[in-house]
């Protein structure tokens, strides 16, 4: 679960969540994504970003107001 302060949803917080998600995706699927990117002639960073954004939707958020 991700605990967020409702008053602190600025760009910095959003970028932090995205970087955490990227690290998680890279840890879980990094090698598979590299192979997929190479086979399909796609930038690895592009695929990593797209998968990290998808991964954000799997988080459970709790907002503190």
C-alpha positions in Angstrom: 0.0 0.0 0.0 1.1 3.5 -0.7 0.2 6.2 1.8 -0.1 9.7 0.4 -0.9 13.0 2.0 -3.8 14.4 0.0 -2.2 17.9 0.2 1.1 16.7 -1.3 0.3 15.4 -4.8 2.8 17.7 -6.6 5.0 16.8 -9.5 7.9 15.8 -7.2 5.7 13.2 -5.4 4.4 11.9 -8.7 7.9 11.5 -10.1 9.0 9.7 -6.9 6.1 7.2 -7.3 7.0 6.7 -11.0 10.7 6.0 -10.1 9.7 3.5 -7.4 7.5 1.8 -9.9 10.3 1.7 -12.5 12.6 0.1 -10.1 10.0 -2.5 -9.2 9.2 -3.3 -12.8 12.9 -3.5 -13.7 13.6 -5.8 -10.7 10.7 -8.1 -11.7 10.7 -8.0 -15.5 13.9 -6.3 -16.5 15.5 -9.1 -18.5 12.2 -10.0 -20.3 11.7 -6.4 -21.2 15.2 -6.1 -22.6 14.6 -9.1 -24.8 11.2 -7.8 -25.9 12.7 -4.4 -26.7 15.5 -5.9 -28.8 13.2 -8.3 -30.7 10.7 -5.5 -31.5 13.3 -2.7 -32.1 11.9 -0.5 -29.3 13.8 1.6 -26.9 14.1 -0.2 -23.5 13.5 3.1 -21.6 10.2 3.6 -23.5 9.0 0.1 -22.6 10.2 0.5 -19.0 8.3 3.8 -18.7 5.1 2.3 -20.1 5.2 -0.7 -17.9 6.0 1.5 -14.8 2.9 3.6 -15.5 0.8 0.4 -15.9 2.3 -0.9 -12.6 1.1 2.3 -10.8 -2.5 1.1 -11.4 -1.8 -2.0 -9.4 -0.9 -0.1 -6.2 -3.4 0.3 -3.4 -3.4 4.0 -2.3 -4.5 5.4 1.0 -5.0 9.1 1.2 -4.5 11.0 4.4 -6.6 14.1 4.5 
